[in-house]
Amino acid sequence: MTTYTRSVEDSIALSGLRYPRIIIAGSGMDTGGRILHHFKRLLGNHRTTVLFAGYQAGGTRGEKMIDGVEAVKIHGEWIPVKARVEVMHGLSGHGDYVDIQHWLERSQLTKNTDIHMVHGEPEALEAMRDHLRCTTPYTVDVASYRSILTL
């Protein structure tokens, strides 16, 4: 049986349940939201499994847990990670470089359009920049923090 918790109160009520359950939460990199309250309560339990089904960027709680840290900081408090941490590889909410290239080809952008990539890991952004420079007529660059402020 699946029960959707649409309110904060319903989510808080999950802490009173004492039988095995699966909690599905959608905070991208575990940077905020209700999942943090569940983590505070459950990460210290060795019977808990955290299953990451999406990409975890460097420096985020999710990436740190995947890397095997002993504790994560949540709401100013260090929470021990005794839970088993697993990763389901192959799932992503983002298109790959071919998807993005095809999207650009179908777009209404003019050939003198400048593309500034602002989201992603540095190595991946550089590879994407190089690919798009070779396969599209656009000027493609990886935006720095400074260039984003001046756009």
HELIX and SHEET records of a PDB file:
HELIX    1   1 VAL A    8  ALA A   13  1                                   6    
HELIX    2   2 LEU A   14  GLY A   16  5                                   3    
HELIX    3   3 ILE A   35  LEU A   42  1                                   8    
HELIX    4   4 ARG A   61  ILE A   66  1                                   6    
HELIX    5   5 TYR A   97  ARG A  106  1                                  10    
HELIX    6   6 PRO A  122  THR A  135  1                                  14    
HELIX    7   7 TYR A  145  THR A  150  1                                   6    
SHEET    1   A 2 THR A  49  PHE A  52  0                                        
SHEET    2   A 2 ARG A  84  VAL A  87  1                                        
SHEET    1   B 2 ALA A  71  ILE A  74  0                                        
SHEET    2   B 2 GLU A  77  PRO A  80 -1                                        
SHEET    1   C 2 ASP A 114  MET A 117  0                                        
SHEET    2   C 2 THR A 139  VAL A 142  1                                        
END                                                                             
